[in-house]
Amino acid sequence: MVIIRDPADANRIANPHVRALIDLRFSQLGTFHDGLLVVVEVGDAIEDVEKLCGVAILHDTFSGVPFGHPDYSPSFDYIEAHYANGNITCFEAHADTGDAGLGSTLFVPAEEGIDASLLAALKQYAVPATGLMES
């Protein structure tokens, strides 16, 4: 995982689509001193991502049912799929984890080696991002 604290941290991101999206977020919103921005990388364990972000990903926060169960509901406030050339390049998912609207935002490249369950959960509940980046 790459934790993003300032615009210079984007240089550590290998995926060009994720790097461009994070650059865009910094240009739109300025700094992120209080929220948590995390880029999931190949080989990252879901459990580690959940612990860092304080967000249940593959289990419903309230009922505890797992992803795939009919009663599952994601913990994220929004999940967006970002596209280039008609293909999903990455997901952006945000969960408010405090009363001040602060929270954790995950950037997950849609690439080989990213946890398949994470990608499946994000894809199932994502809406297409619009008007953010050129495809």
N, C-alpha and C positions, 0 to 999 in steps of 0.2 A: 504494500500500500504506500501511496505517496500522500502525505498530508500537505495541503496547500495553505500557506500562511500569507504569502504576498506574491505579486506578479512574477518575480524572479523564480519562484518554485516551479512555474509552468515549464521551465527549461528542462526539468528532470523527467518530464512525461514523454515516453517514447511514441505514443500514438498521436499522430498529427491532428486527427479530428478532435480528440479530447483536449489537446493542447490549445487548439484554436477556440474551442468552446470556453475554456477557462480564461483565456485572454479576453474573449468577448465579455464574460461575466465581470471581470475586473474593470473593463472599460465602461460597462453599464452601471455598475453598482459601487465602484470604488474599492475600499479595503474590506476585508473580512476579519475583524479582530475578535469578534465574539462567537461567530458560528464556526462550524467545522466543515471543511471541504476535504474530501477524501477521494483519491483515484484508486480504484481497485485494479490490481495487476494480476497477470498470469500467476497461478499458483497460490493466490491468497485464499485462506480458508474462511468460509462463511462465518464460522464462530468467532474468528478474530475480527472480522469486519463488524459484526454485531456488538462485540464487547467495546470496541473503540468508539463506535457511533452511539451506542446506547439505544439501538433500534432493533427490534425483532424483525427478521427478514423472511425467514421460511416458516414462521409460526405466527398465527394471529395473536396480537398483543393481548386481547381481552379474553378470548376463548381458549387460546393455546392450540387450536387445531392447526395441522400442518398445511403448507401450500399443497394444492391438489384436492383438498377436501372441499366439498360444496360450500361449507360455511366459512372458508378462509377469506379474510379481508386483509389487504396489505396495510402495513403500519405507516406508509408514506403518505404525505399530504398531496403530493403529485409525483407522477412518473412520466417523463417525456422520452420519446424515441427521436433521436436526431438522425437525419438521412443525408446521404450524398449519392448522387447517381442512382436514386431509387432504392438504395440499400440502407438498412440501419447500420450506422457507424458506432453509435454509443447511446447509452441511456443516462439520463440525469434524474435522480430521485431525491426528494427532500422530505424530511420529517422534522416538524417542530418538536423540540425536546424540552422547551421551557416556556414560561408564561410571556416572555418578552418577544416571542416570534423568532427566537434564535433556534438553531437546530443543526442538523447534520445533512449535508448534501453529498450524495455519492455520484461519482462519474464512473460509469462502467463501460469500457470498450466492448463492442460486440465482436469478439475475436476468439479464435481457437486458444484454449488453455484457461479461459475464464470459467469459473465454476458453472457448469451447465444448469444446475438448479436455480442459481441466481439469475442467469440470463433468461431462463424460462419464466420465472416469476415476474421479472421486469417486463418482458415482452407481452405477457398475457394482460397486464394491467396498464401498459403505457398508452399514452395518446401521442399522436404525432406533434412534434414541436413545430410551430409555425412562425415565420417572420423573424427568425433569429440569425440564421446563417445561410449563405448561398450554397446550393447543392452542387 
